[in-house]
Amino acid sequence: MYDDFTFEDLGKGYKVCISNEHRFGTDAFLLADFTRPRHKDKVCDYCTGCGIIALIMRRNFAPKKLYALEIQQKAFEQLKLSIEKSSAGEDTFAVLGDLKDWRSPEPLDVITCNPPYKISGTGAKNGSAAVSIARHEIECTIDDVCKAAAKNLRFGGRLCICNRPERLNDIITAMRANGIEPKRLRTVHKNPDCAPWLVLVEGRMGGSNFIQIEKPLYVRSSDGGISEEMQRIYTAQIDKQGDQRK
């Protein structure tokens, strides 16, 4: 057992295991809320890390079946503990594997991914290999994510991704190259006066050429407090939030 595991309370009987290398941040809550799987959906979260996005989707939206896929052994151990300590049910599955190789046992309705944000070879890498893999495109690229999603989504299934705004062209290009048409786009801003720090993108397998640009999401209001929408997203906000993974 690793000696740096601790648990953060997500509310409603859910707990997530975090470590020095594998934590989570606001982007996980934003992507889960943007995705909003239905009760009947079969879902997989790629690059799940400690399992935060999978747990939020299970807690808030209760999809029919939920797979959480992770390549790193330590994060996978955290994921298993997170599921074990939570009210996740028998239909939540921890999977250790590479998204480039993994095949779902059934066509999926929804795939989510909070991928590495930085192109390999750019920016300073963390001294920890595990953190570098989470932040940089070492083990997978945006194109790898879209290729893997195309093999596992049913026709009309959705791929939901979050990333930095400067990667938006890469996301759209990779989706279209793999038969996934971008259908929804939302930008996330720290406050109404700031440029976006995050983009949320939904693509549909085999979708038609039409994209909906949604209103911006502001994390904070003009007076500096948490915005009403973020308060809604954080309905079961933990008392001590983990540091941002990216």
DRENDO-1510 file (C-alpha; in Angstrom, 1 decimal, always signed):
<recs>
REC; n; res; u; v; w
REC; 1; MET; +0.0; +0.0; +0.0 .
REC; 2; TYR; +1.2; +3.5; -0.8 .
REC; 3; ASP; +1.8; +5.8; +2.2 .
REC; 4; ASP; +0.4; +9.0; +0.7 .
REC; 5; PHE; -3.2; +8.0; +0.1 .
REC; 6; THR; -5.9; +10.1; +1.6 .
REC; 7; PHE; -9.6; +10.4; +1.0 .
REC; 8; GLU; -11.7; +13.5; +0.0 .
REC; 9; ASP; -15.4; +13.4; +0.9 .
REC; 10; LEU; -17.6; +14.2; -2.2 .
REC; 11; GLY; -20.8; +13.9; -0.2 .
REC; 12; LYS; -23.7; +11.5; -0.6 .
REC; 13; GLY; -21.5; +8.6; +0.5 .
REC; 14; TYR; -18.8; +9.1; -2.1 .
REC; 15; LYS; -15.1; +9.4; -1.3 .
REC; 16; VAL; -12.2; +9.8; -3.7 .
REC; 17; CYS; -8.7; +8.6; -3.0 .
REC; 18; ILE; -6.0; +11.1; -3.8 .
REC; 19; SER; -2.2; +11.0; -3.7 .
REC; 20; ASN; +0.7; +13.4; -4.3 .
REC; 21; GLU; +0.7; +12.5; -8.0 .
REC; 22; HIS; -3.0; +11.9; -8.7 .
REC; 23; ARG; -5.3; +14.6; -7.5 .
REC; 24; PHE; -8.1; +16.5; -9.2 .
REC; 25; GLY; -9.4; +20.0; -9.8 .
REC; 26; THR; -12.3; +22.2; -10.9 .
REC; 27; ASP; -12.1; +20.8; -14.5 .
REC; 28; ALA; -13.3; +17.4; -13.4 .
REC; 29; PHE; -16.5; +18.9; -12.0 .
REC; 30; LEU; -17.0; +21.0; -15.1 .
REC; 31; LEU; -16.6; +18.1; -17.5 .
REC; 32; ALA; -18.9; +15.8; -15.6 .
REC; 33; ASP; -21.6; +18.5; -15.5 .
REC; 34; PHE; -21.1; +19.3; -19.2 .
REC; 35; THR; -21.5; +15.7; -20.1 .
REC; 36; ARG; -24.6; +14.8; -18.0 .
REC; 37; PRO; -25.1; +11.2; -19.0 .
REC; 38; ARG; -28.6; +9.7; -18.9 .
REC; 39; HIS; -29.7; +6.9; -16.6 .
REC; 40; LYS; -29.8; +4.5; -19.6 .
REC; 41; ASP; -26.3; +5.4; -20.8 .
REC; 42; LYS; -23.3; +3.1; -20.9 .
REC; 43; VAL; -20.3; +5.3; -20.2 .
REC; 44; CYS; -16.5; +5.2; -20.0 .
REC; 45; ASP; -14.1; +7.8; -18.6 .
REC; 46; TYR; -10.7; +7.7; -20.3 .
REC; 47; CYS; -7.6; +8.8; -18.4 .
REC; 48; THR; -9.7; +8.6; -15.2 .
REC; 49; GLY; -6.8; +9.0; -12.8 .
REC; 50; CYS; -8.2; +8.7; -9.2 .
REC; 51; GLY; -11.7; +8.3; -10.7 .
REC; 52; ILE; -13.1; +11.7; -9.8 .
REC; 53; ILE; -15.1; +12.3; -13.1 .
REC; 54; ALA; -16.5; +8.7; -13.0 .
REC; 55; LEU; -17.5; +9.2; -9.4 .
REC; 56; ILE; -19.2; +12.5; -10.0 .
REC; 57; MET; -21.1; +11.1; -12.9 .
REC; 58; ARG; -22.2; +8.1; -10.9 .
REC; 59; ARG; -23.2; +10.3; -7.9 .
REC; 60; ASN; -25.0; +13.0; -9.9 .
REC; 61; PHE; -26.4; +11.2; -12.9 .
REC; 62; ALA; -26.5; +7.4; -12.2 .
REC; 63; PRO; -25.7; +6.1; -15.7 .
REC; 64; LYS; -26.7; +2.4; -16.3 .
REC; 65; LYS; -23.1; +1.2; -16.6 .
REC; 66; LEU; -19.8; +3.0; -16.0 .
REC; 67; TYR; -16.2; +2.0; -16.9 .
REC; 68; ALA; -13.2; +4.0; -15.6 .
REC; 69; LEU; -10.0; +3.4; -17.6 .
REC; 70; GLU; -6.5; +4.2; -16.3 .
REC; 71; ILE; -3.1; +3.3; -17.5 .
REC; 72; GLN; -1.0; +4.1; -14.5 .
REC; 73; GLN; -0.8; +1.4; -11.7 .
REC; 74; LYS; -0.8; +3.8; -8.7 .
REC; 75; ALA; -3.8; +5.8; -10.0 .
REC; 76; PHE; -5.6; +2.5; -10.7 .
REC; 77; GLU; -5.1; +1.5; -7.1 .
REC; 78; GLN; -6.6; +4.8; -6.1 .
REC; 79; LEU; -9.5; +4.3; -8.5 .
REC; 80; LYS; -10.3; +0.9; -7.0 .
REC; 81; LEU; -10.2; +2.3; -3.5 .
REC; 82; SER; -12.4; +5.2; -4.6 .
REC; 83; ILE; -15.0; +2.8; -6.0 .
REC; 84; GLU; -14.8; +0.6; -2.9 .
REC; 85; LYS; -15.2; +3.4; -0.4 .
REC; 86; SER; -18.1; +5.0; -2.3 .
REC; 87; SER; -21.7; +4.0; -3.0 .
REC; 88; ALA; -20.7; +3.3; -6.6 .
REC; 89; GLY; -22.7; +0.1; -7.1 .
REC; 90; GLU; -21.9; -3.1; -9.0 .
REC; 91; ASP; -22.2; -1.4; -12.4 .
REC; 92; THR; -19.0; +0.7; -11.9 .
REC; 93; PHE; -15.9; -1.0; -13.3 .
REC; 94; ALA; -12.2; +0.0; -12.7 .
REC; 95; VAL; -10.1; -1.0; -15.8 .
REC; 96; LEU; -6.3; -1.0; -16.0 .
REC; 97; GLY; -5.2; -0.5; -19.5 .
REC; 98; ASP; -4.2; +1.7; -22.4 .
REC; 99; LEU; -7.0; +3.5; -24.2 .
REC; 100; LYS; -5.3; +2.8; -27.5 .
REC; 101; ASP; -5.8; -1.0; -26.9 .
REC; 102; TRP; -8.9; -1.3; -24.7 .
REC; 103; ARG; -12.1; -2.4; -26.3 .
REC; 104; SER; -15.4; -2.0; -24.5 .
REC; 105; PRO; -17.4; -5.2; -24.1 .
REC; 106; GLU; -20.4; -3.3; -25.6 .
REC; 107; PRO; -21.0; -0.2; -27.7 .
REC; 108; LEU; -20.9; +2.9; -25.5 .
REC; 109; ASP; -23.3; +5.9; -25.4 .
REC; 110; VAL; -20.8; +8.3; -23.8 .
REC; 111; ILE; -17.0; +8.6; -23.4 .
REC; 112; THR; -15.5; +11.4; -21.3 .
REC; 113; CYS; -11.8; +12.4; -21.2 .
REC; 114; ASN; -9.8; +14.9; -19.3 .
REC; 115; PRO; -6.6; +14.3; -21.3 .
REC; 116; PRO; -3.1; +15.6; -20.9 .
REC; 117; TYR; -3.2; +19.2; -21.9 .
REC; 118; LYS; +0.4; +19.8; -23.0 .
REC; 119; ILE; +2.0; +18.6; -26.2 .
REC; 120; SER; +5.0; +16.3; -25.5 .
REC; 121; GLY; +8.2; +18.3; -25.7 .
REC; 122; THR; +6.6; +21.6; -24.7 .
REC; 123; GLY; +6.7; +23.3; -21.3 .
REC; 124; ALA; +8.6; +22.2; -18.2 .
REC; 125; LYS; +8.0; +18.6; -17.1 .
REC; 126; ASN; +7.4; +17.7; -13.4 .
REC; 127; GLY; +10.1; +15.7; -11.7 .
REC; 128; SER; +7.6; +12.9; -11.2 .
REC; 129; ALA; +7.0; +10.7; -14.2 .
REC; 130; ALA; +3.4; +10.0; -13.1 .
REC; 131; VAL; +2.6; +13.7; -13.0 .
REC; 132; SER; +4.3; +14.3; -16.4 .
REC; 133; ILE; +2.2; +11.6; -17.9 .
REC; 134; ALA; -0.9; +13.2; -16.6 .
REC; 135; ARG; +0.1; +16.7; -17.9 .
REC; 136; HIS; +1.9; +15.9; -21.1 .
REC; 137; GLU; +1.0; +13.9; -24.2 .
REC; 138; ILE; +3.5; +11.1; -23.4 .
REC; 139; GLU; +1.2; +8.0; -23.3 .
REC; 140; CYS; -1.6; +9.4; -25.5 .
REC; 141; THR; -2.5; +12.4; -27.7 .
REC; 142; ILE; -5.9; +14.0; -28.5 .
REC; 143; ASP; -5.9; +12.0; -31.7 .
REC; 144; ASP; -5.3; +8.8; -29.8 .
REC; 145; VAL; -8.3; +9.7; -27.6 .
REC; 146; CYS; -10.5; +10.3; -30.6 .
REC; 147; LYS; -9.4; +7.2; -32.4 .
REC; 148; ALA; -10.1; +5.1; -29.3 .
REC; 149; ALA; -13.5; +6.7; -28.9 .
REC; 150; ALA; -14.5; +6.0; -32.5 .
REC; 151; LYS; -13.9; +2.3; -31.9 .
REC; 152; ASN; -16.0; +2.1; -28.8 .
REC; 153; LEU; -18.9; +4.6; -29.3 .
REC; 154; ARG; -22.1; +3.5; -30.9 .
REC; 155; PHE; -23.4; +5.6; -33.9 .
REC; 156; GLY; -24.7; +8.8; -32.4 .
REC; 157; GLY; -22.7; +8.3; -29.2 .
REC; 158; ARG; -21.0; +11.3; -27.6 .
REC; 159; LEU; -17.3; +12.1; -26.8 .
REC; 160; CYS; -16.9; +14.9; -24.2 .
REC; 161; ILE; -13.5; +16.5; -23.7 .
REC; 162; CYS; -12.0; +19.4; -21.7 .
REC; 163; ASN; -8.8; +21.1; -22.5 .
REC; 164; ARG; -7.0; +24.4; -22.7 .
REC; 165; PRO; -8.4; +26.9; -25.3 .
REC; 166; GLU; -5.1; +26.8; -27.3 .
REC; 167; ARG; -5.8; +23.1; -28.1 .
REC; 168; LEU; -9.3; +23.7; -29.6 .
REC; 169; ASN; -8.1; +23.4; -33.2 .
REC; 170; ASP; -6.4; +20.1; -32.3 .
REC; 171; ILE; -9.6; +18.7; -30.7 .
REC; 172; ILE; -11.8; +19.6; -33.6 .
REC; 173; THR; -9.3; +18.3; -36.2 .
REC; 174; ALA; -8.9; +15.0; -34.3 .
REC; 175; MET; -12.6; +14.5; -33.8 .
REC; 176; ARG; -13.4; +15.0; -37.5 .
REC; 177; ALA; -10.5; +12.9; -38.6 .
REC; 178; ASN; -12.1; +10.0; -36.7 .
REC; 179; GLY; -15.7; +10.5; -37.8 .
REC; 180; ILE; -16.8; +12.4; -34.7 .
REC; 181; GLU; -18.5; +15.7; -35.4 .
REC; 182; PRO; -18.1; +18.6; -32.9 .
REC; 183; LYS; -21.6; +19.5; -31.8 .
REC; 184; ARG; -21.3; +21.6; -28.6 .
REC; 185; LEU; -18.7; +24.1; -27.4 .
REC; 186; ARG; -18.6; +25.9; -24.1 .
REC; 187; THR; -15.8; +28.2; -22.8 .
REC; 188; VAL; -15.0; +28.5; -19.1 .
REC; 189; HIS; -13.7; +31.8; -17.6 .
REC; 190; LYS; -12.5; +32.6; -14.1 .
REC; 191; ASN; -14.7; +35.7; -14.2 .
REC; 192; PRO; -16.6; +37.9; -16.8 .
REC; 193; ASP; -13.5; +40.0; -17.4 .
REC; 194; CYS; -11.1; +37.1; -18.2 .
REC; 195; ALA; -10.4; +35.2; -21.3 .
REC; 196; PRO; -11.3; +31.5; -21.1 .
REC; 197; TRP; -8.9; +29.1; -19.3 .
REC; 198; LEU; -10.8; +25.9; -20.4 .
REC; 199; VAL; -12.9; +24.7; -23.3 .
REC; 200; LEU; -15.6; +21.9; -23.1 .
REC; 201; VAL; -16.3; +20.1; -26.4 .
REC; 202; GLU; -18.8; +17.5; -27.2 .
REC; 203; GLY; -18.7; +15.5; -30.5 .
REC; 204; ARG; -21.1; +12.9; -31.9 .
REC; 205; MET; -20.1; +9.8; -33.7 .
REC; 206; GLY; -21.4; +10.2; -37.3 .
REC; 207; GLY; -23.1; +13.6; -36.5 .
REC; 208; SER; -24.0; +16.2; -39.0 .
REC; 209; ASN; -22.1; +19.4; -39.6 .
REC; 210; PHE; -23.6; +21.8; -37.0 .
REC; 211; ILE; -22.1; +23.1; -33.8 .
REC; 212; GLN; -23.9; +24.9; -30.9 .
REC; 213; ILE; -21.9; +27.5; -29.1 .
REC; 214; GLU; -23.2; +27.7; -25.5 .
REC; 215; LYS; -23.0; +30.8; -23.2 .
REC; 216; PRO; -19.8; +31.2; -21.3 .
REC; 217; LEU; -19.4; +29.6; -17.9 .
REC; 218; TYR; -18.0; +31.9; -15.2 .
REC; 219; VAL; -16.4; +30.3; -12.1 .
REC; 220; ARG; -16.6; +33.5; -10.2 .
REC; 221; SER; -19.0; +36.4; -10.3 .
REC; 222; SER; -18.0; +40.0; -10.9 .
REC; 223; ASP; -17.8; +40.6; -7.1 .
REC; 224; GLY; -15.2; +37.8; -6.7 .
REC; 225; GLY; -17.5; +35.2; -5.1 .
REC; 226; ILE; -18.4; +31.8; -6.5 .
REC; 227; SER; -20.9; +32.2; -9.3 .
REC; 228; GLU; -24.4; +30.8; -8.9 .
REC; 229; GLU; -23.7; +28.2; -11.7 .
REC; 230; MET; -20.5; +27.0; -10.0 .
REC; 231; GLN; -22.4; +26.7; -6.7 .
REC; 232; ARG; -24.9; +24.5; -8.5 .
REC; 233; ILE; -22.2; +22.3; -10.0 .
REC; 234; TYR; -20.6; +22.1; -6.6 .
REC; 235; THR; -23.8; +21.0; -4.9 .
REC; 236; ALA; -21.9; +18.3; -3.0 .
REC; 237; GLN; -18.7; +20.2; -2.9 .
REC; 238; ILE; -16.0; +18.7; -0.7 .
REC; 239; ASP; -14.7; +20.6; +2.3 .
REC; 240; LYS; -11.1; +20.5; +1.2 .
REC; 241; GLN; -10.7; +20.2; -2.6 .
REC; 242; GLY; -7.7; +18.5; -4.1 .
REC; 243; ASP; -5.1; +20.5; -6.1 .
REC; 244; GLN; -5.6; +20.8; -9.8 .
REC; 245; ARG; -4.0; +17.8; -11.7 .
REC; 246; LYS; -3.2; +20.0; -14.7 .
</recs>
